Amino acid sequence: MDNCIVCKSKCLDIFLKVDDLTYWKCKFCEAKFLDKKNYISYNEEKKHYLKHNNSLSDQGYRDFLQYLIKPLKDKISNNDFGLDYGCGYAPALTDIFKKDGFNIDVYDPFFFPNQNIFLKKFKFIACSEVVEHLFKPYEEFIKIDNLMDLNAWFGVMTSFMTEDFLFKNWHYRRDPTHVVFYKKKTFKVIASQRRWKVLFPSKNIALFNKIDLS
């Protein structure tokens, strides 16, 4: 491994070897990530996502999504056009926003691979339980930056890493589709590498704002 997949730093060390898996750590942004040789295949990944019980009618899941939706809605208006990035096969977050009067598109590389979204600009983008799955997060955040209009908001929900010694037994690590793990410091570095400010309104939530420098 030559570079951090999140920030491109070369300050890397082996972090952990467990269950025949190798994890790296970046000493600059503090991300931890799975070695590429341990990634599962496209078909295995898709099958795993189809096991998720994230139906549109699941009230527990809809309540869970409110942890991201509520702070994001505080930053936008009903006239703003948004995007559910990595929405999965049952885009419940999109359904909630639409029922609240928002216009929102969907994108998912497995289930809604709509390339037309990359020709648009959005005032808000929501990523619920997505960024931990990214094989190339640095490049993916560039894509997202290009999708954001000036002063747009980008909301992320993922389980933040806490203490390094807890990583080995962390349930979040054991999901075979989770390949990269973030700390608050990681999100601060992601923001600093772009024209973004970052806020942490609650546990496991990061809100980025694309600053208008004009």
KOLMAR-483301 format. One record per residue (C-alpha): x, y, z; residue in three letters; chain; residue number from 1. Coordinates in nm, 4 decimals, padded with zeros to 6 digits, always signed. Layout:
REM KOLMAR-483301
R | x | y | z | type | mol | seq
R | X | Y | Z | ALA | A | NUM
...
END
This chain:
REM KOLMAR-483301
R | x | y | z | type | mol | seq
R | +00.0000 | +00.0000 | +00.0000 | MET | A | 1
R | +00.1548 | +00.3294 | -00.1147 | ASP | A | 2
R | -00.1018 | +00.5939 | -00.0239 | ASN | A | 3
R | -00.3920 | +00.6452 | +00.2126 | CYS | A | 4
R | -00.7132 | +00.5794 | +00.0202 | ILE | A | 5
R | -00.8832 | +00.8681 | +00.2046 | VAL | A | 6
R | -00.6314 | +01.1533 | +00.1930 | CYS | A | 7
R | -00.3447 | +01.0223 | -00.0284 | LYS | A | 8
R | -00.0854 | +01.0647 | +00.2471 | SER | A | 9
R | +00.2127 | +00.8310 | +00.2365 | LYS | A | 10
R | +00.2240 | +00.8121 | +00.6185 | CYS | A | 11
R | +00.0976 | +00.4537 | +00.6394 | LEU | A | 12
R | +00.1600 | +00.1625 | +00.8724 | ASP | A | 13
R | +00.0104 | -00.1810 | +00.9156 | ILE | A | 14
R | -00.2536 | -00.1376 | +01.1852 | PHE | A | 15
R | -00.3940 | -00.4855 | +01.2483 | LEU | A | 16
R | -00.3964 | -00.8394 | +01.1133 | LYS | A | 17
R | -00.7001 | -01.0380 | +01.2235 | VAL | A | 18
R | -00.9252 | -01.3090 | +01.0737 | ASP | A | 19
R | -00.6909 | -01.3342 | +00.7718 | ASP | A | 20
R | -00.7517 | -00.9656 | +00.7050 | LEU | A | 21
R | -00.4980 | -00.6826 | +00.6973 | THR | A | 22
R | -00.5848 | -00.3275 | +00.7992 | TYR | A | 23
R | -00.3777 | -00.0145 | +00.7425 | TRP | A | 24
R | -00.3709 | +00.3104 | +00.9351 | LYS | A | 25
R | -00.2967 | +00.6594 | +00.8113 | CYS | A | 26
R | -00.0939 | +00.8631 | +01.0568 | LYS | A | 27
R | -00.2060 | +01.1862 | +00.8923 | PHE | A | 28
R | -00.5884 | +01.1603 | +00.8717 | CYS | A | 29
R | -00.6220 | +00.8701 | +01.1219 | GLU | A | 30
R | -00.8370 | +00.6588 | +00.8873 | ALA | A | 31
R | -00.8146 | +00.2812 | +00.9084 | LYS | A | 32
R | -00.8813 | +00.0718 | +00.5999 | PHE | A | 33
R | -00.8813 | -00.2823 | +00.4710 | LEU | A | 34
R | -00.6068 | -00.4002 | +00.2380 | ASP | A | 35
R | -00.7309 | -00.4197 | -00.1210 | LYS | A | 36
R | -00.6442 | -00.7881 | -00.1458 | LYS | A | 37
R | -00.9171 | -00.8554 | +00.1108 | ASN | A | 38
R | -01.2005 | -00.6851 | -00.0800 | TYR | A | 39
R | -01.4940 | -00.9072 | -00.1694 | ILE | A | 40
R | -01.6183 | -00.9329 | -00.5291 | SER | A | 41
R | -01.8833 | -00.7127 | -00.6891 | TYR | A | 42
R | -02.1377 | -00.9968 | -00.6865 | ASN | A | 43
R | -02.0677 | -01.0862 | -00.3237 | GLU | A | 44
R | -02.1021 | -00.7224 | -00.2272 | GLU | A | 45
R | -02.4369 | -00.6859 | -00.4051 | LYS | A | 46
R | -02.5722 | -01.0051 | -00.2468 | LYS | A | 47
R | -02.4746 | -00.8731 | +00.0956 | HIS | A | 48
R | -02.6632 | -00.5468 | +00.0393 | TYR | A | 49
R | -02.9742 | -00.7378 | -00.0668 | LEU | A | 50
R | -02.9776 | -00.9021 | +00.2769 | LYS | A | 51
R | -03.0337 | -00.5632 | +00.4420 | HIS | A | 52
R | -03.3805 | -00.5190 | +00.5823 | ASN | A | 53
R | -03.4136 | -00.1544 | +00.4837 | ASN | A | 54
R | -03.7663 | -00.1461 | +00.3406 | SER | A | 55
R | -03.9532 | +00.1796 | +00.2866 | LEU | A | 56
R | -04.2127 | +00.0765 | +00.5444 | SER | A | 57
R | -03.9670 | -00.0145 | +00.8211 | ASP | A | 58
R | -04.0413 | +00.2517 | +01.0835 | GLN | A | 59
R | -03.7343 | +00.1643 | +01.2882 | GLY | A | 60
R | -03.5110 | +00.2267 | +00.9879 | TYR | A | 61
R | -03.6936 | +00.5501 | +00.9046 | ARG | A | 62
R | -03.6429 | +00.6689 | +01.2622 | ASP | A | 63
R | -03.2736 | +00.5808 | +01.2361 | PHE | A | 64
R | -03.2386 | +00.7926 | +00.9218 | LEU | A | 65
R | -03.3712 | +01.0951 | +01.1079 | GLN | A | 66
R | -03.0333 | +01.1254 | +01.2834 | TYR | A | 67
R | -02.8994 | +01.2451 | +00.9477 | LEU | A | 68
R | -03.2133 | +01.3999 | +00.8006 | ILE | A | 69
R | -03.2949 | +01.6380 | +01.0879 | LYS | A | 70
R | -02.9622 | +01.8258 | +01.1041 | PRO | A | 71
R | -02.9445 | +01.8359 | +00.7237 | LEU | A | 72
R | -03.2965 | +01.9788 | +00.6952 | LYS | A | 73
R | -03.1952 | +02.2550 | +00.9364 | ASP | A | 74
R | -02.9461 | +02.3768 | +00.6735 | LYS | A | 75
R | -03.1623 | +02.3643 | +00.3587 | ILE | A | 76
R | -03.4971 | +02.4828 | +00.2238 | SER | A | 77
R | -03.7779 | +02.3058 | +00.0392 | ASN | A | 78
R | -03.6682 | +02.4776 | -00.2820 | ASN | A | 79
R | -03.3292 | +02.3051 | -00.2708 | ASP | A | 80
R | -03.2680 | +02.0089 | -00.5018 | PHE | A | 81
R | -03.0955 | +01.7129 | -00.3363 | GLY | A | 82
R | -02.9393 | +01.3727 | -00.3942 | LEU | A | 83
R | -02.9484 | +01.0470 | -00.1998 | ASP | A | 84
R | -02.5996 | +00.9179 | -00.2853 | TYR | A | 85
R | -02.5653 | +00.5430 | -00.2301 | GLY | A | 86
R | -02.9357 | +00.5012 | -00.1609 | CYS | A | 87
R | -02.9443 | +00.1194 | -00.1739 | GLY | A | 88
R | -03.2234 | -00.0908 | -00.3217 | TYR | A | 89
R | -03.4934 | +00.0694 | -00.1028 | ALA | A | 90
R | -03.4302 | +00.4468 | -00.0854 | PRO | A | 91
R | -03.6156 | +00.5220 | +00.2378 | ALA | A | 92
R | -03.4231 | +00.8450 | +00.2954 | LEU | A | 93
R | -03.5433 | +00.9719 | -00.0427 | THR | A | 94
R | -03.8989 | +00.8727 | +00.0449 | ASP | A | 95
R | -03.8834 | +01.0712 | +00.3693 | ILE | A | 96
R | -03.7461 | +01.3826 | +00.1994 | PHE | A | 97
R | -04.0093 | +01.3627 | -00.0768 | LYS | A | 98
R | -04.2906 | +01.3292 | +00.1760 | LYS | A | 99
R | -04.1510 | +01.6408 | +00.3450 | ASP | A | 100
R | -04.1790 | +01.8316 | +00.0174 | GLY | A | 101
R | -03.8214 | +01.8140 | -00.1118 | PHE | A | 102
R | -03.7077 | +01.7356 | -00.4652 | ASN | A | 103
R | -03.4406 | +01.4658 | -00.4513 | ILE | A | 104
R | -03.2687 | +01.2298 | -00.6955 | ASP | A | 105
R | -03.1284 | +00.8859 | -00.6213 | VAL | A | 106
R | -02.7974 | +00.7265 | -00.7105 | TYR | A | 107
R | -02.6525 | +00.3880 | -00.6228 | ASP | A | 108
R | -02.3834 | +00.2052 | -00.8243 | PRO | A | 109
R | -02.5599 | -00.1280 | -00.7710 | PHE | A | 110
R | -02.9305 | -00.0460 | -00.7789 | PHE | A | 111
R | -02.9772 | +00.3014 | -00.9326 | PHE | A | 112
R | -02.6693 | +00.3590 | -01.1525 | PRO | A | 113
R | -02.8076 | +00.6795 | -01.3007 | ASN | A | 114
R | -02.5129 | +00.8531 | -01.4655 | GLN | A | 115
R | -02.7242 | +01.1595 | -01.5470 | ASN | A | 116
R | -02.6775 | +01.2823 | -01.1913 | ILE | A | 117
R | -02.3151 | +01.3625 | -01.2744 | PHE | A | 118
R | -02.4371 | +01.6322 | -01.5144 | LEU | A | 119
R | -02.6208 | +01.8150 | -01.2350 | LYS | A | 120
R | -02.5476 | +02.0296 | -00.9318 | LYS | A | 121
R | -02.7219 | +01.9744 | -00.5986 | PHE | A | 122
R | -02.7876 | +02.1961 | -00.2971 | LYS | A | 123
R | -02.7738 | +01.8996 | -00.0611 | PHE | A | 124
R | -02.6390 | +01.5450 | -00.0745 | ILE | A | 125
R | -02.7109 | +01.2749 | +00.1823 | ALA | A | 126
R | -02.4913 | +00.9688 | +00.2380 | CYS | A | 127
R | -02.6404 | +00.7361 | +00.4974 | SER | A | 128
R | -02.4211 | +00.4379 | +00.5841 | GLU | A | 129
R | -02.2301 | +00.4715 | +00.2562 | VAL | A | 130
R | -01.8799 | +00.6097 | +00.3077 | VAL | A | 131
R | -01.7571 | +00.3014 | +00.4965 | GLU | A | 132
R | -01.8121 | +00.0982 | +00.1763 | HIS | A | 133
R | -01.5977 | +00.3129 | -00.0549 | LEU | A | 134
R | -01.3013 | +00.1404 | -00.2183 | PHE | A | 135
R | -01.1676 | +00.4767 | -00.3411 | LYS | A | 136
R | -01.2959 | +00.7391 | -00.0972 | PRO | A | 137
R | -01.0555 | +01.0139 | -00.2067 | TYR | A | 138
R | -01.1840 | +00.9928 | -00.5642 | GLU | A | 139
R | -01.5439 | +00.9499 | -00.4471 | GLU | A | 140
R | -01.5278 | +01.2701 | -00.2415 | PHE | A | 141
R | -01.4006 | +01.4514 | -00.5510 | ILE | A | 142
R | -01.7073 | +01.3222 | -00.7394 | LYS | A | 143
R | -01.9312 | +01.4460 | -00.4608 | ILE | A | 144
R | -01.7580 | +01.7839 | -00.4542 | ASP | A | 145
R | -01.8254 | +01.8172 | -00.8270 | ASN | A | 146
R | -02.1934 | +01.7417 | -00.7650 | LEU | A | 147
R | -02.2247 | +02.0133 | -00.5009 | MET | A | 148
R | -02.3463 | +02.3595 | -00.5904 | ASP | A | 149
R | -02.1865 | +02.6548 | -00.4119 | LEU | A | 150
R | -02.2975 | +02.6691 | -00.0479 | ASN | A | 151
R | -02.4354 | +02.3146 | -00.0775 | ALA | A | 152
R | -02.4512 | +02.0781 | +00.2195 | TRP | A | 153
R | -02.3234 | +01.7205 | +00.2260 | PHE | A | 154
R | -02.4438 | +01.5035 | +00.5142 | GLY | A | 155
R | -02.2697 | +01.1812 | +00.6169 | VAL | A | 156
R | -02.3828 | +00.9180 | +00.8631 | MET | A | 157
R | -02.1397 | +00.6394 | +00.9536 | THR | A | 158
R | -02.0160 | +00.4883 | +01.2786 | SER | A | 159
R | -01.7111 | +00.6914 | +01.3805 | PHE | A | 160
R | -01.4091 | +00.5102 | +01.5179 | MET | A | 161
R | -01.3292 | +00.5804 | +01.8812 | THR | A | 162
R | -01.0298 | +00.4201 | +02.0509 | GLU | A | 163
R | -00.7941 | +00.2151 | +01.8352 | ASP | A | 164
R | -00.7785 | -00.0722 | +02.0853 | PHE | A | 165
R | -01.1538 | -00.1312 | +02.0359 | LEU | A | 166
R | -01.1211 | -00.1837 | +01.6615 | PHE | A | 167
R | -01.0442 | -00.5559 | +01.6649 | LYS | A | 168
R | -01.3734 | -00.6504 | +01.8334 | ASN | A | 169
R | -01.5852 | -00.3726 | +01.6808 | TRP | A | 170
R | -01.9007 | -00.5097 | +01.5168 | HIS | A | 171
R | -01.8736 | -00.2496 | +01.2411 | TYR | A | 172
R | -01.5406 | -00.3933 | +01.1303 | ARG | A | 173
R | -01.6895 | -00.7404 | +01.0880 | ARG | A | 174
R | -01.9186 | -00.6430 | +00.8021 | ASP | A | 175
R | -01.7333 | -00.7673 | +00.4907 | PRO | A | 176
R | -01.8494 | -00.4660 | +00.2895 | THR | A | 177
R | -01.7065 | -00.2144 | +00.5390 | HIS | A | 178
R | -01.3597 | -00.1306 | +00.4131 | VAL | A | 179
R | -01.2765 | +00.2153 | +00.5511 | VAL | A | 180
R | -01.3304 | +00.3661 | +00.8944 | PHE | A | 181
R | -01.3234 | +00.7309 | +00.9941 | TYR | A | 182
R | -01.2523 | +00.9456 | +01.2978 | LYS | A | 183
R | -01.3481 | +01.3091 | +01.3460 | LYS | A | 184
R | -00.9912 | +01.3977 | +01.2477 | LYS | A | 185
R | -01.0416 | +01.2085 | +00.9206 | THR | A | 186
R | -01.3452 | +01.4170 | +00.8285 | PHE | A | 187
R | -01.1597 | +01.7375 | +00.9197 | LYS | A | 188
R | -00.8830 | +01.6403 | +00.6773 | VAL | A | 189
R | -01.1372 | +01.5526 | +00.4057 | ILE | A | 190
R | -01.2911 | +01.8986 | +00.4496 | ALA | A | 191
R | -00.9537 | +02.0770 | +00.4535 | SER | A | 192
R | -00.8572 | +01.9174 | +00.1207 | GLN | A | 193
R | -01.1638 | +02.0739 | -00.0419 | ARG | A | 194
R | -01.3566 | +02.3991 | -00.0060 | ARG | A | 195
R | -01.5611 | +02.2517 | +00.2777 | TRP | A | 196
R | -01.6333 | +02.3374 | +00.6363 | LYS | A | 197
R | -01.7350 | +02.0507 | +00.8639 | VAL | A | 198
R | -01.9704 | +02.0306 | +01.1607 | LEU | A | 199
R | -02.0493 | +01.7398 | +01.3912 | PHE | A | 200
R | -02.4084 | +01.8016 | +01.5071 | PRO | A | 201
R | -02.4413 | +01.4663 | +01.6837 | SER | A | 202
R | -02.2842 | +01.1242 | +01.7240 | LYS | A | 203
R | -02.1784 | +00.9606 | +01.3954 | ASN | A | 204
R | -02.2919 | +01.2584 | +01.1841 | ILE | A | 205
R | -02.0724 | +01.4913 | +00.9785 | ALA | A | 206
R | -02.2146 | +01.7871 | +00.7858 | LEU | A | 207
R | -01.9981 | +01.9497 | +00.5210 | PHE | A | 208
R | -02.0662 | +02.2891 | +00.3651 | ASN | A | 209
R | -01.9094 | +02.3842 | +00.0315 | LYS | A | 210
R | -01.7842 | +02.7382 | +00.0807 | ILE | A | 211
R | -01.8450 | +03.0046 | -00.1826 | ASP | A | 212
R | -01.5079 | +03.1777 | -00.2188 | LEU | A | 213
R | -01.6204 | +03.4133 | -00.4961 | SER | A | 214
END
